Amino acid sequence: MIGRQVKIGTVWDRTVDVLQGRAGMLVLLAFGFMIVPSLIGNAVALFAGASAVGRGLAGIVNIAATLLLLAGLLAITAVASDPRVDARDAAATGLVRLGPAVGLLLIVGVVATLVVMPVAAAVFYSGATYN
């Protein structure tokens, strides 16, 4: 796009037009992938109790809810990026892209840890204290 200027106002107007036309689909995806799993996770945590089994079950349900949240974000991104995508295609796209997204998050987490650890070790061994 050399020689062609993009105005932020034009991009914003087009974005609003697309989202207004697809608001129902976005609400359906948000409800199915974000709100319902979160409510179920909170209900399990509330009713599971303080036992080790209850906390373990609540942890597993919360991990599943978090994965569904990530899939929902990917589905909404698919809706926003392609006008031909309907709700079913967006949900399928979100679930298909979930594995690579989790892998990427794990890689970023490992790299960030490897970058921070030498600095933290240097600060610790230099005699710095927590309090």
N, CA, C and O atoms as a printed pandas DataFrame, in Angstrom:
     atom_number atom_name residue_name chain_id  residue_number  x_coord  y_coord  z_coord
0              1         N          MET        A               1    0.831   -1.193    0.000
1              2        CA          MET        A               1    0.000    0.000    0.000
2              3         C          MET        A               1    0.868    1.247    0.000
3              4         O          MET        A               1    0.607    2.195    0.741
4              5         N          ILE        A               2    1.861    1.244   -0.801
5              6        CA          ILE        A               2    2.733    2.406   -0.901
6              7         C          ILE        A               2    1.977    3.511   -1.623
7              8         O          ILE        A               2    1.353    3.285   -2.660
8              9         N          GLY        A               3    2.047    4.705   -1.055
9             10        CA          GLY        A               3    1.399    5.854   -1.661
10            11         C          GLY        A               3   -0.067    6.006   -1.277
11            12         O          GLY        A               3   -0.726    6.941   -1.732
12            13         N          ARG        A               4   -0.584    5.113   -0.455
13            14        CA          ARG        A               4   -1.980    5.190   -0.053
14            15         C          ARG        A               4   -2.049    5.372    1.456
15            16         O          ARG        A               4   -1.474    4.588    2.213
16            17         N          GLN        A               5   -2.748    6.401    1.884
17            18        CA          GLN        A               5   -2.863    6.672    3.310
18            19         C          GLN        A               5   -4.109    6.004    3.879
19            20         O          GLN        A               5   -5.166    5.977    3.249
20            21         N          VAL        A               6   -3.957    5.475    5.069
21            22        CA          VAL        A               6   -5.070    4.886    5.791
22            23         C          VAL        A               6   -5.407    5.824    6.937
23            24         O          VAL        A               6   -4.543    6.173    7.741
24            25         N          LYS        A               7   -6.656    6.226    7.007
25            26        CA          LYS        A               7   -7.086    7.133    8.066
26            27         C          LYS        A               7   -7.754    6.327    9.166
27            28         O          LYS        A               7   -8.597    5.471    8.898
28            29         N          ILE        A               8   -7.377    6.603   10.383
29            30        CA          ILE        A               8   -7.900    5.872   11.523
30            31         C          ILE        A               8   -9.414    6.044   11.646
31            32         O          ILE        A               8  -10.105    5.124   12.083
32            33         N          GLY        A               9   -9.921    7.182   11.277
33            34        CA          GLY        A               9  -11.365    7.406   11.325
34            35         C          GLY        A               9  -12.107    6.470   10.385
35            36         O          GLY        A               9  -13.171    5.957   10.731
36            37         N          THR        A              10  -11.553    6.242    9.194
37            38        CA          THR        A              10  -12.160    5.333    8.229
38            39         C          THR        A              10  -12.115    3.899    8.745
39            40         O          THR        A              10  -13.092    3.159    8.627
40            41         N          VAL        A              11  -10.984    3.512    9.313
41            42        CA          VAL        A              11  -10.855    2.160    9.866
42            43         C          VAL        A              11  -11.853    1.973   11.004
43            44         O          VAL        A              11  -12.512    0.936   11.082
44            45         N          TRP        A              12  -11.970    2.945   11.869
45            46        CA          TRP        A              12  -12.903    2.859   12.989
46            47         C          TRP        A              12  -14.341    2.753   12.495
47            48         O          TRP        A              12  -15.102    1.925   12.995
48            49         N          ASP        A              13  -14.724    3.575   11.523
49            50        CA          ASP        A              13  -16.090    3.525   10.991
50            51         C          ASP        A              13  -16.405    2.162   10.387
51            52         O          ASP        A              13  -17.487    1.618   10.606
52            53         N          ARG        A              14  -15.472    1.618    9.635
53            54        CA          ARG        A              14  -15.688    0.289    9.042
54            55         C          ARG        A              14  -15.781   -0.780   10.115
55            56         O          ARG        A              14  -16.598   -1.695   10.006
56            57         N          THR        A              15  -14.967   -0.680   11.139
57            58        CA          THR        A              15  -15.005   -1.648   12.230
58            59         C          THR        A              15  -16.346   -1.605   12.942
59            60         O          THR        A              15  -16.931   -2.648   13.233
60            61         N          VAL        A              16  -16.831   -0.414   13.221
61            62        CA          VAL        A              16  -18.132   -0.270   13.886
62            63         C          VAL        A              16  -19.242   -0.834   13.006
63            64         O          VAL        A              16  -20.148   -1.491   13.519
64            65         N          ASP        A              17  -19.196   -0.600   11.707
65            66        CA          ASP        A              17  -20.211   -1.137   10.794
66            67         C          ASP        A              17  -20.221   -2.665   10.815
67            68         O          ASP        A              17  -21.282   -3.287   10.865
68            69         N          VAL        A              18  -19.034   -3.257   10.775
69            70        CA          VAL        A              18  -18.941   -4.721   10.786
70            71         C          VAL        A              18  -19.467   -5.275   12.099
71            72         O          VAL        A              18  -20.237   -6.235   12.102
72            73         N          LEU        A              19  -19.064   -4.683   13.207
73            74        CA          LEU        A              19  -19.481   -5.195   14.502
74            75         C          LEU        A              19  -20.971   -5.005   14.761
75            76         O          LEU        A              19  -21.599   -5.845   15.405
76            77         N          GLN        A              20  -21.538   -3.912   14.266
77            78        CA          GLN        A              20  -22.977   -3.713   14.435
78            79         C          GLN        A              20  -23.762   -4.757   13.655
79            80         O          GLN        A              20  -24.804   -5.223   14.118
80            81         N          GLY        A              21  -23.279   -5.123   12.492
81            82        CA          GLY        A              21  -23.963   -6.128   11.694
82            83         C          GLY        A              21  -23.805   -7.533   12.245
83            84         O          GLY        A              21  -24.587   -8.418   11.897
84            85         N          ARG        A              22  -22.810   -7.763   13.099
85            86        CA          ARG        A              22  -22.542   -9.100   13.610
86            87         C          ARG        A              22  -22.669   -9.173   15.135
87            88         O          ARG        A              22  -22.161  -10.108   15.754
88            89         N          ALA        A              23  -23.329   -8.214   15.728
89            90        CA          ALA        A              23  -23.431   -8.150   17.191
90            91         C          ALA        A              23  -24.095   -9.397   17.766
91            92         O          ALA        A              23  -23.656   -9.910   18.795
92            93         N          GLY        A              24  -25.135   -9.884   17.124
93            94        CA          GLY        A              24  -25.820  -11.073   17.622
94            95         C          GLY        A              24  -24.904  -12.283   17.661
95            96         O          GLY        A              24  -24.917  -13.053   18.621
96            97         N          MET        A              25  -24.108  -12.445   16.612
97            98        CA          MET        A              25  -23.169  -13.556   16.563
98            99         C          MET        A              25  -22.099  -13.425   17.644
99           100         O          MET        A              25  -21.721  -14.409   18.280
100          101         N          LEU        A              26  -21.616  -12.199   17.844
101          102        CA          LEU        A              26  -20.586  -11.981   18.858
102          103         C          LEU        A              26  -21.126  -12.233   20.262
103          104         O          LEU        A              26  -20.416  -12.780   21.105
104          105         N          VAL        A              27  -22.367  -11.843   20.522
105          106        CA          VAL        A              27  -22.976  -12.090   21.830
106          107         C          VAL        A              27  -23.149  -13.588   22.050
107          108         O          VAL        A              27  -22.900  -14.082   23.149
108          109         N          LEU        A              28  -23.570  -14.315   21.020
109          110        CA          LEU        A              28  -23.728  -15.762   21.120
110          111         C          LEU        A              28  -22.390  -16.437   21.438
111          112         O          LEU        A              28  -22.324  -17.312   22.301
112          113         N          LEU        A              29  -21.337  -16.033   20.748
113          114        CA          LEU        A              29  -20.011  -16.601   21.006
114          115         C          LEU        A              29  -19.521  -16.244   22.407
115          116         O          LEU        A              29  -18.981  -17.095   23.114
116          117         N          ALA        A              30  -19.708  -14.998   22.803
117          118        CA          ALA        A              30  -19.271  -14.577   24.138
118          119         C          ALA        A              30  -20.040  -15.340   25.216
119          120         O          ALA        A              30  -19.458  -15.748   26.221
120          121         N          PHE        A              31  -21.319  -15.530   25.016
121          122        CA          PHE        A              31  -22.127  -16.246   26.004
122          123         C          PHE        A              31  -21.680  -17.696   26.117
123          124         O          PHE        A              31  -21.513  -18.211   27.222
124          125         N          GLY        A              32  -21.486  -18.356   24.981
125          126        CA          GLY        A              32  -21.142  -19.770   24.981
126          127         C          GLY        A              32  -19.726  -20.079   25.422
127          128         O          GLY        A              32  -19.481  -21.094   26.074
128          129         N          PHE        A              33  -18.791  -19.206   25.069
129          130        CA          PHE        A              33  -17.389  -19.489   25.351
130          131         C          PHE        A              33  -16.854  -18.781   26.594
131          132         O          PHE        A              33  -15.831  -19.190   27.142
132          133         N          MET        A              34  -17.522  -17.743   27.039
133          134        CA          MET        A              34  -16.959  -16.953   28.132
134          135         C          MET        A              34  -17.850  -16.922   29.368
135          136         O          MET        A              34  -17.388  -17.215   30.470
136          137         N          ILE        A              35  -19.099  -16.577   29.200
137          138        CA          ILE        A              35  -19.975  -16.369   30.351
138          139         C          ILE        A              35  -20.377  -17.698   30.995
139          140         O          ILE        A              35  -20.229  -17.872   32.204
140          141         N          VAL        A              36  -20.886  -18.633   30.189
141          142        CA          VAL        A              36  -21.357  -19.906   30.742
142          143         C          VAL        A              36  -20.220  -20.695   31.417
143          144         O          VAL        A              36  -20.389  -21.144   32.550
144          145         N          PRO        A              37  -19.055  -20.875   30.745
145          146        CA          PRO        A              37  -17.981  -21.603   31.452
146          147         C          PRO        A              37  -17.524  -20.924   32.737
147          148         O          PRO        A              37  -17.195  -21.599   33.713
148          149         N          SER        A              38  -17.503  -19.608   32.743
149          150        CA          SER        A              38  -17.114  -18.885   33.949
150          151         C          SER        A              38  -18.127  -19.113   35.071
151          152         O          SER        A              38  -17.743  -19.326   36.221
152          153         N          LEU        A              39  -19.405  -19.068   34.743
153          154        CA          LEU        A              39  -20.444  -19.322   35.750
154          155         C          LEU        A              39  -20.358  -20.739   36.293
155          156         O          LEU        A              39  -20.508  -20.958   37.495
156          157         N          ILE        A              40  -20.116  -21.704   35.406
157          158        CA          ILE        A              40  -19.997  -23.094   35.854
158          159         C          ILE        A              40  -18.772  -23.250   36.748
159          160         O          ILE        A              40  -18.836  -23.914   37.783
160          161         N          GLY        A              41  -17.654  -22.640   36.351
161          162        CA          GLY        A              41  -16.444  -22.714   37.166
162          163         C          GLY        A              41  -16.648  -22.118   38.541
163          164         O          GLY        A              41  -16.202  -22.684   39.539
164          165         N          ASN        A              42  -17.320  -20.981   38.601
165          166        CA          ASN        A              42  -17.583  -20.348   39.901
166          167         C          ASN        A              42  -18.554  -21.166   40.743
167          168         O          ASN        A              42  -18.399  -21.247   41.961
168          169         N          ALA        A              43  -19.561  -21.778   40.099
169          170        CA          ALA        A              43  -20.514  -22.609   40.839
170          171         C          ALA        A              43  -19.825  -23.841   41.406
171          172         O          ALA        A              43  -20.082  -24.221   42.549
172          173         N          VAL        A              44  -18.953  -24.471   40.621
173          174        CA          VAL        A              44  -18.230  -25.644   41.121
174          175         C          VAL        A              44  -17.326  -25.247   42.275
175          176         O          VAL        A              44  -17.255  -25.955   43.279
176          177         N          ALA        A              45  -16.638  -24.126   42.142
177          178        CA          ALA        A              45  -15.757  -23.673   43.226
178          179         C          ALA        A              45  -16.560  -23.375   44.488
179          180         O          ALA        A              45  -16.088  -23.630   45.596
180          181         N          LEU        A              46  -17.756  -22.841   44.333
181          182        CA          LEU        A              46  -18.584  -22.506   45.487
182          183         C          LEU        A              46  -19.117  -23.745   46.190
183          184         O          LEU        A              46  -19.118  -23.818   47.419
184          185         N          PHE        A              47  -19.571  -24.724   45.401
185          186        CA          PHE        A              47  -20.219  -25.889   45.988
186          187         C          PHE        A              47  -19.279  -27.061   46.234
187          188         O          PHE        A              47  -19.678  -28.026   46.885
188          189         N          ALA        A              48  -18.044  -27.012   45.738
189          190        CA          ALA        A              48  -17.118  -28.138   45.890
190          191         C          ALA        A              48  -16.588  -28.250   47.297
191          192         O          ALA        A              48  -16.197  -29.337   47.723
192          193         N          GLY        A              49  -16.564  -27.172   48.017
193          194        CA          GLY        A              49  -16.089  -27.214   49.385
194          195         C          GLY        A              49  -14.590  -27.016   49.476
195          196         O          GLY        A              49  -13.911  -26.779   48.477
196          197         N          ALA        A              50  -14.087  -27.121   50.707
197          198        CA          ALA        A              50  -12.680  -26.837   50.963
198          199         C          ALA        A              50  -11.827  -28.093   51.005
199          200         O          ALA        A              50  -10.634  -28.014   51.299
200          201         N          SER        A              51  -12.411  -29.247   50.718
201          202        CA          SER        A              51  -11.621  -30.478   50.744
202          203         C          SER        A              51  -10.645  -30.499   49.579
203          204         O          SER        A              51  -10.788  -29.736   48.623
204          205         N          ALA        A              52   -9.665  -31.365   49.665
205          206        CA          ALA        A              52   -8.665  -31.469   48.595
206          207         C          ALA        A              52   -9.316  -31.890   47.281
207          208         O          ALA        A              52   -8.958  -31.385   46.217
208          209         N          VAL        A              53  -10.265  -32.810   47.355
209          210        CA          VAL        A              53  -10.958  -33.263   46.142
210          211         C          VAL        A              53  -11.775  -32.122   45.552
211          212         O          VAL        A              53  -11.775  -31.920   44.338
212          213         N          GLY        A              54  -12.462  -31.385   46.393
213          214        CA          GLY        A              54  -13.266  -30.262   45.917
214          215         C          GLY        A              54  -12.421  -29.180   45.269
215          216         O          GLY        A              54  -12.773  -28.650   44.216
216          217         N          ARG        A              55  -11.306  -28.857   45.904
217          218        CA          ARG        A              55  -10.417  -27.848   45.328
218          219         C          ARG        A              55   -9.791  -28.337   44.030
219          220         O          ARG        A              55   -9.609  -27.563   43.091
220          221         N          GLY        A              56   -9.461  -29.630   43.979
221          222        CA          GLY        A              56   -8.907  -30.199   42.754
222          223         C          GLY        A              56   -9.908  -30.161   41.616
223          224         O          GLY        A              56   -9.563  -29.817   40.486
224          225         N          LEU        A              57  -11.162  -30.519   41.918
225          226        CA          LEU        A              57  -12.222  -30.472   40.905
226          227         C          LEU        A              57  -12.444  -29.040   40.429
227          228         O          LEU        A              57  -12.588  -28.797   39.231
228          229         N          ALA        A              58  -12.472  -28.105   41.353
229          230        CA          ALA        A              58  -12.651  -26.697   40.984
230          231         C          ALA        A              58  -11.487  -26.215   40.131
231          232         O          ALA        A              58  -11.692  -25.445   39.193
232          233         N          GLY        A              59  -10.282  -26.649   40.434
233          234        CA          GLY        A              59   -9.124  -26.271   39.631
234          235         C          GLY        A              59   -9.211  -26.799   38.215
235          236         O          GLY        A              59   -8.904  -26.081   37.263
236          237         N          ILE        A              60   -9.631  -28.063   38.063
237          238        CA          ILE        A              60   -9.770  -28.660   36.724
238          239         C          ILE        A              60  -10.847  -27.936   35.924
239          240         O          ILE        A              60  -10.664  -27.649   34.741
240          241         N          VAL        A              61  -11.973  -27.642   36.578
241          242        CA          VAL        A              61  -13.059  -26.930   35.886
242          243         C          VAL        A              61  -12.602  -25.522   35.495
243          244         O          VAL        A              61  -12.943  -25.045   34.413
244          245         N          ASN        A              62  -11.846  -24.860   36.350
245          246        CA          ASN        A              62  -11.355  -23.518   36.021
246          247         C          ASN        A              62  -10.343  -23.540   34.879
247          248         O          ASN        A              62  -10.313  -22.613   34.069
248          249         N          ILE        A              63   -9.521  -24.573   34.803
249          250        CA          ILE        A              63   -8.604  -24.706   33.667
250          251         C          ILE        A              63   -9.395  -24.895   32.384
251          252         O          ILE        A              63   -9.078  -24.282   31.364
252          253         N          ALA        A              64  -10.424  -25.739   32.424
253          254        CA          ALA        A              64  -11.271  -25.938   31.244
254          255         C          ALA        A              64  -11.969  -24.644   30.847
255          256         O          ALA        A              64  -12.065  -24.329   29.661
256          257         N          ALA        A              65  -12.458  -23.891   31.832
257          258        CA          ALA        A              65  -13.120  -22.613   31.540
258          259         C          ALA        A              65  -12.143  -21.619   30.921
259          260         O          ALA        A              65  -12.510  -20.856   30.027
260          261         N          THR        A              66  -10.905  -21.630   31.397
261          262        CA          THR        A              66   -9.890  -20.732   30.829
262          263         C          THR        A              66   -9.570  -21.110   29.387
263          264         O          THR        A              66   -9.394  -20.236   28.538
264          265         N          LEU        A              67   -9.494  -22.413   29.112
265          266        CA          LEU        A              67   -9.247  -22.856   27.736
266          267         C          LEU        A              67  -10.414  -22.478   26.821
267          268         O          LEU        A              67  -10.205  -22.080   25.675
268          269         N          LEU        A              68  -11.632  -22.603   27.327
269          270        CA          LEU        A              68  -12.787  -22.173   26.534
270          271         C          LEU        A              68  -12.789  -20.665   26.316
271          272         O          LEU        A              68  -13.186  -20.191   25.251
272          273         N          LEU        A              69  -12.351  -19.916   27.309
273          274        CA          LEU        A              69  -12.236  -18.464   27.155
274          275         C          LEU        A              69  -11.260  -18.130   26.034
275          276         O          LEU        A              69  -11.544  -17.268   25.202
276          277         N          LEU        A              70  -10.127  -18.798   26.004
277          278        CA          LEU        A              70   -9.140  -18.563   24.959
278          279         C          LEU        A              70   -9.704  -18.954   23.591
279          280         O          LEU        A              70   -9.496  -18.242   22.609
280          281         N          ALA        A              71  -10.412  -20.077   23.523
281          282        CA          ALA        A              71  -11.035  -20.486   22.267
282          283         C          ALA        A              71  -12.073  -19.452   21.823
283          284         O          ALA        A              71  -12.195  -19.162   20.632
284          285         N          GLY        A              72  -12.814  -18.902   22.775
285          286        CA          GLY        A              72  -13.795  -17.868   22.445
286          287         C          GLY        A              72  -13.146  -16.600   21.908
287          288         O          GLY        A              72  -13.654  -15.983   20.971
288          289         N          LEU        A              73  -12.030  -16.216   22.500
289          290        CA          LEU        A              73  -11.305  -15.047   21.993
290          291         C          LEU        A              73  -10.820  -15.283   20.567
291          292         O          LEU        A              73  -10.871  -14.383   19.729
292          293         N          LEU        A              74  -10.356  -16.486   20.301
293          294        CA          LEU        A              74   -9.917  -16.818   18.944
294          295         C          LEU        A              74  -11.104  -16.850   17.976
295          296         O          LEU        A              74  -10.974  -16.445   16.821
296          297         N          ALA        A              75  -12.248  -17.328   18.442
297          298        CA          ALA        A              75  -13.443  -17.344   17.601
298          299         C          ALA        A              75  -13.909  -15.927   17.278
299          300         O          ALA        A              75  -14.285  -15.640   16.142
300          301         N          ILE        A              76  -13.887  -15.052   18.261
301          302        CA          ILE        A              76  -14.290  -13.663   18.029
302          303         C          ILE        A              76  -13.314  -12.977   17.090
303          304         O          ILE        A              76  -13.714  -12.150   16.270
304          305         N          THR        A              77  -12.035  -13.313   17.204
305          306        CA          THR        A              77  -11.052  -12.777   16.271
306          307         C          THR        A              77  -11.342  -13.251   14.856
307          308         O          THR        A              77  -11.194  -12.485   13.905
308          309         N          ALA        A              78  -11.754  -14.505   14.704
309          310        CA          ALA        A              78  -12.100  -15.027   13.381
310          311         C          ALA        A              78  -13.299  -14.282   12.800
311          312         O          ALA        A              78  -13.331  -13.996   11.603
312          313         N          VAL        A              79  -14.282  -13.969   13.638
313          314        CA          VAL        A              79  -15.452  -13.217   13.174
314          315         C          VAL        A              79  -15.049  -11.816   12.731
315          316         O          VAL        A              79  -15.518  -11.318   11.708
316          317         N          ALA        A              80  -14.183  -11.192   13.506
317          318        CA          ALA        A              80  -13.791   -9.816   13.201
318          319         C          ALA        A              80  -12.884   -9.729   11.982
319          320         O          ALA        A              80  -12.835   -8.691   11.321
320          321         N          SER        A              81  -12.168  -10.798   11.677
321          322        CA          SER        A              81  -11.194  -10.717   10.590
322          323         C          SER        A              81  -11.719  -11.186    9.247
323          324         O          SER        A              81  -11.104  -10.889    8.222
324          325         N          ASP        A              82  -12.833  -11.907    9.210
325          326        CA          ASP        A              82  -13.349  -12.415    7.935
326          327         C          ASP        A              82  -14.863  -12.271    7.903
327          328         O          ASP        A              82  -15.554  -12.893    8.710
328          329         N          PRO        A              83  -15.392  -11.469    6.994
329          330        CA          PRO        A              83  -16.843  -11.251    6.961
330          331         C          PRO        A              83  -17.642  -12.478    6.513
331          332         O          PRO        A              83  -18.861  -12.507    6.681
332          333         N          ARG        A              84  -16.984  -13.483    5.950
333          334        CA          ARG        A              84  -17.697  -14.684    5.486
334          335         C          ARG        A              84  -17.901  -15.709    6.592
335          336         O          ARG        A              84  -18.612  -16.694    6.391
336          337         N          VAL        A              85  -17.295  -15.500    7.749
337          338        CA          VAL        A              85  -17.350  -16.473    8.846
338          339         C          VAL        A              85  -18.665  -16.324    9.601
339          340         O          VAL        A              85  -19.054  -15.224    9.992
340          341         N          ASP        A              86  -19.345  -17.462    9.798
341          342        CA          ASP        A              86  -20.544  -17.445   10.637
342          343         C          ASP        A              86  -20.185  -17.998   12.018
343          344         O          ASP        A              86  -19.028  -18.337   12.268
344          345         N          ALA        A              87  -21.160  -18.090   12.903
345          346        CA          ALA        A              87  -20.891  -18.488   14.293
346          347         C          ALA        A              87  -20.320  -19.895   14.379
347          348         O          ALA        A              87  -19.396  -20.139   15.154
348          349         N          ARG        A              88  -20.854  -20.823   13.596
349          350        CA          ARG        A              88  -20.369  -22.206   13.637
350          351         C          ARG        A              88  -18.926  -22.286   13.156
351          352         O          ARG        A              88  -18.101  -22.955   13.778
352          353         N          ASP        A              89  -18.615  -21.605   12.049
353          354        CA          ASP        A              89  -17.242  -21.597   11.539
354          355         C          ASP        A              89  -16.290  -20.923   12.526
355          356         O          ASP        A              89  -15.159  -21.372   12.709
356          357         N          ALA        A              90  -16.749  -19.852   13.157
357          358        CA          ALA        A              90  -15.912  -19.142   14.124
358          359         C          ALA        A              90  -15.600  -20.029   15.323
359          360         O          ALA        A              90  -14.463  -20.061   15.793
360          361         N          ALA        A              91  -16.610  -20.753   15.822
361          362        CA          ALA        A              91  -16.382  -21.653   16.953
362          363         C          ALA        A              91  -15.405  -22.754   16.568
363          364         O          ALA        A              91  -14.508  -23.090   17.341
364          365         N          ALA        A              92  -15.575  -23.315   15.380
365          366        CA          ALA        A              92  -14.653  -24.361   14.922
366          367         C          ALA        A              92  -13.237  -23.809   14.769
367          368         O          ALA        A              92  -12.267  -24.471   15.137
368          369         N          THR        A              93  -13.123  -22.610   14.231
369          370        CA          THR        A              93  -11.808  -21.986   14.069
370          371         C          THR        A              93  -11.160  -21.740   15.428
371          372         O          THR        A              93   -9.966  -21.983   15.603
372          373         N          GLY        A              94  -11.934  -21.264   16.376
373          374        CA          GLY        A              94  -11.403  -21.026   17.714
374          375         C          GLY        A              94  -10.903  -22.301   18.371
375          376         O          GLY        A              94   -9.854  -22.298   19.015
376          377         N          LEU        A              95  -11.644  -23.390   18.213
377          378        CA          LEU        A              95  -11.229  -24.658   18.809
378          379         C          LEU        A              95  -10.018  -25.250   18.101
379          380         O          LEU        A              95   -9.154  -25.849   18.742
380          381         N          VAL        A              96   -9.951  -25.085   16.774
381          382        CA          VAL        A              96   -8.800  -25.596   16.025
382          383         C          VAL        A              96   -7.540  -24.820   16.378
383          384         O          VAL        A              96   -6.461  -25.404   16.475
384          385         N          ARG        A              97   -7.663  -23.525   16.569
385          386        CA          ARG        A              97   -6.495  -22.694   16.881
386          387         C          ARG        A              97   -6.117  -22.711   18.356
387          388         O          ARG        A              97   -5.121  -22.102   18.746
388          389         N          LEU        A              98   -6.898  -23.400   19.176
389          390        CA          LEU        A              98   -6.626  -23.444   20.607
390          391         C          LEU        A              98   -5.293  -24.121   20.913
391          392         O          LEU        A              98   -4.516  -23.611   21.720
392          393         N          GLY        A              99   -5.022  -25.242   20.291
393          394        CA          GLY        A              99   -3.767  -25.955   20.535
394          395         C          GLY        A              99   -2.538  -25.108   20.232
395          396         O          GLY        A              99   -1.665  -24.964   21.087
396          397         N          PRO        A             100   -2.456  -24.539   19.017
397          398        CA          PRO        A             100   -1.303  -23.676   18.742
398          399         C          PRO        A             100   -1.218  -22.464   19.667
399          400         O          PRO        A             100   -0.120  -22.034   20.017
400          401         N          ALA        A             101   -2.357  -21.912   20.066
401          402        CA          ALA        A             101   -2.333  -20.752   20.963
402          403         C          ALA        A             101   -1.793  -21.142   22.335
403          404         O          ALA        A             101   -0.999  -20.406   22.920
404          405         N          VAL        A             102   -2.217  -22.291   22.852
405          406        CA          VAL        A             102   -1.712  -22.752   24.152
406          407         C          VAL        A             102   -0.218  -23.043   24.044
407          408         O          VAL        A             102    0.551  -22.700   24.942
408          409         N          GLY        A             103    0.191  -23.674   22.945
409          410        CA          GLY        A             103    1.617  -23.935   22.741
410          411         C          GLY        A             103    2.427  -22.653   22.707
411          412         O          GLY        A             103    3.500  -22.570   23.305
412          413         N          LEU        A             104    1.915  -21.666   22.014
413          414        CA          LEU        A             104    2.609  -20.382   21.949
414          415         C          LEU        A             104    2.689  -19.715   23.316
415          416         O          LEU        A             104    3.723  -19.153   23.674
416          417         N          LEU        A             105    1.601  -19.777   24.079
417          418        CA          LEU        A             105    1.625  -19.208   25.430
418          419         C          LEU        A             105    2.642  -19.922   26.320
419          420         O          LEU        A             105    3.326  -19.282   27.119
420          421         N          LEU        A             106    2.743  -21.230   26.186
421          422        CA          LEU        A             106    3.733  -21.977   26.971
422          423         C          LEU        A             106    5.154  -21.586   26.579
423          424         O          LEU        A             106    6.017  -21.418   27.441
424          425         N          ILE        A             107    5.396  -21.441   25.284
425          426        CA          ILE        A             107    6.730  -21.035   24.820
426          427         C          ILE        A             107    7.072  -19.642   25.331
427          428         O          ILE        A             107    8.184  -19.412   25.807
428          429         N          VAL        A             108    6.133  -18.718   25.237
429          430        CA          VAL        A             108    6.373  -17.357   25.728
430          431         C          VAL        A             108    6.631  -17.375   27.233
431          432         O          VAL        A             108    7.497  -16.649   27.722
432          433         N          GLY        A             109    5.893  -18.192   27.963
433          434        CA          GLY        A             109    6.105  -18.289   29.399
434          435         C          GLY        A             109    7.479  -18.838   29.752
435          436         O          GLY        A             109    8.138  -18.334   30.662
436          437         N          VAL        A             110    7.912  -19.867   29.034
437          438        CA          VAL        A             110    9.235  -20.445   29.286
438          439         C          VAL        A             110   10.331  -19.437   28.949
439          440         O          VAL        A             110   11.280  -19.267   29.714
440          441         N          VAL        A             111   10.198  -18.773   27.805
441          442        CA          VAL        A             111   11.207  -17.778   27.409
442          443         C          VAL        A             111   11.253  -16.630   28.412
443          444         O          VAL        A             111   12.335  -16.184   28.794
444          445         N          ALA        A             112   10.096  -16.154   28.837
445          446        CA          ALA        A             112   10.071  -15.061   29.819
446          447         C          ALA        A             112   10.717  -15.499   31.133
447          448         O          ALA        A             112   11.437  -14.725   31.764
448          449         N          THR        A             113   10.459  -16.735   31.540
449          450        CA          THR        A             113   11.083  -17.246   32.761
450          451         C          THR        A             113   12.596  -17.322   32.612
451          452         O          THR        A             113   13.337  -16.950   33.522
452          453         N          LEU        A             114   13.049  -17.806   31.457
453          454        CA          LEU        A             114   14.493  -17.914   31.233
454          455         C          LEU        A             114   15.168  -16.547   31.173
455          456         O          LEU        A             114   16.341  -16.420   31.526
456          457         N          VAL        A             115   14.448  -15.540   30.736
457          458        CA          VAL        A             115   15.013  -14.185   30.690
458          459         C          VAL        A             115   15.059  -13.575   32.083
459          460         O          VAL        A             115   16.023  -12.890   32.427
460          461         N          VAL        A             116   14.027  -13.816   32.891
461          462        CA          VAL        A             116   13.928  -13.193   34.207
462          463         C          VAL        A             116   14.803  -13.904   35.248
463          464         O          VAL        A             116   15.325  -13.257   36.155
464          465         N          MET        A             117   14.967  -15.212   35.128
465          466        CA          MET        A             117   15.692  -15.974   36.153
466          467         C          MET        A             117   17.122  -15.501   36.383
467          468         O          MET        A             117   17.519  -15.373   37.541
468          469         N          PRO        A             118   17.922  -15.233   35.347
469          470        CA          PRO        A             118   19.280  -14.752   35.636
470          471         C          PRO        A             118   19.295  -13.413   36.378
471          472         O          PRO        A             118   20.133  -13.191   37.252
472          473         N          VAL        A             119   18.376  -12.536   36.030
473          474        CA          VAL        A             119   18.297  -11.248   36.714
474          475         C          VAL        A             119   17.890  -11.462   38.171
475          476         O          VAL        A             119   18.471  -10.860   39.074
476          477         N          ALA        A             120   16.899  -12.312   38.400
477          478        CA          ALA        A             120   16.458  -12.581   39.773
478          479         C          ALA        A             120   17.571  -13.243   40.571
479          480         O          ALA        A             120   17.769  -12.913   41.740
480          481         N          ALA        A             121   18.299  -14.170   39.960
481          482        CA          ALA        A             121   19.406  -14.834   40.659
482          483         C          ALA        A             121   20.510  -13.829   40.986
483          484         O          ALA        A             121   21.079  -13.866   42.077
484          485         N          ALA        A             122   20.813  -12.937   40.048
485          486        CA          ALA        A             122   21.848  -11.930   40.302
486          487         C          ALA        A             122   21.452  -11.018   41.452
487          488         O          ALA        A             122   22.286  -10.686   42.295
488          489         N          VAL        A             123   20.190  -10.610   41.495
489          490        CA          VAL        A             123   19.722   -9.754   42.586
490          491         C          VAL        A             123   19.772  -10.506   43.909
491          492         O          VAL        A             123   20.187   -9.954   44.928
492          493         N          PHE        A             124   19.346  -11.767   43.892
493          494        CA          PHE        A             124   19.341  -12.574   45.115
494          495         C          PHE        A             124   20.758  -12.791   45.646
495          496         O          PHE        A             124   21.011  -12.608   46.837
496          497         N          TYR        A             125   21.670  -13.176   44.774
497          498        CA          TYR        A             125   23.040  -13.476   45.209
498          499         C          TYR        A             125   23.858  -12.215   45.500
499          500         O          TYR        A             125   24.944  -12.302   46.075
500          501         N          SER        A             126   23.358  -11.072   45.117
501          502        CA          SER        A             126   24.077   -9.833   45.444
502          503         C          SER        A             126   23.799   -9.385   46.886
503          504         O          SER        A             126   24.411   -8.438   47.381
504          505         N          GLY        A             127   22.878  -10.074   47.541
505          506        CA          GLY        A             127   22.616   -9.757   48.929
506          507         C          GLY        A             127   21.310   -9.010   49.164
507          508         O          GLY        A             127   21.029   -8.609   50.294
508          509         N          ALA        A             128   20.520   -8.818   48.137
509          510        CA          ALA        A             128   19.251   -8.124   48.309
510          511         C          ALA        A             128   18.298   -9.002   49.118
511          512         O          ALA        A             128   18.263  -10.220   48.944
512          513         N          THR        A             129   17.546   -8.387   49.980
513          514        CA          THR        A             129   16.566   -9.129   50.790
514          515         C          THR        A             129   15.177   -8.672   50.435
515          516         O          THR        A             129   14.979   -7.599   49.865
516          517         N          TYR        A             130   14.207   -9.514   50.786
517          518        CA          TYR        A             130   12.827   -9.228   50.464
518          519         C          TYR        A             130   12.256   -8.118   51.328
519          520         O          TYR        A             130   11.498   -7.288   50.825
520          521         N          ASN        A             131   12.592   -8.075   52.609
521          522        CA          ASN        A             131   11.981   -7.081   53.488
522          523         C          ASN        A             131   12.867   -5.929   53.719
523          524         O          ASN        A             131   12.499   -5.001   54.439
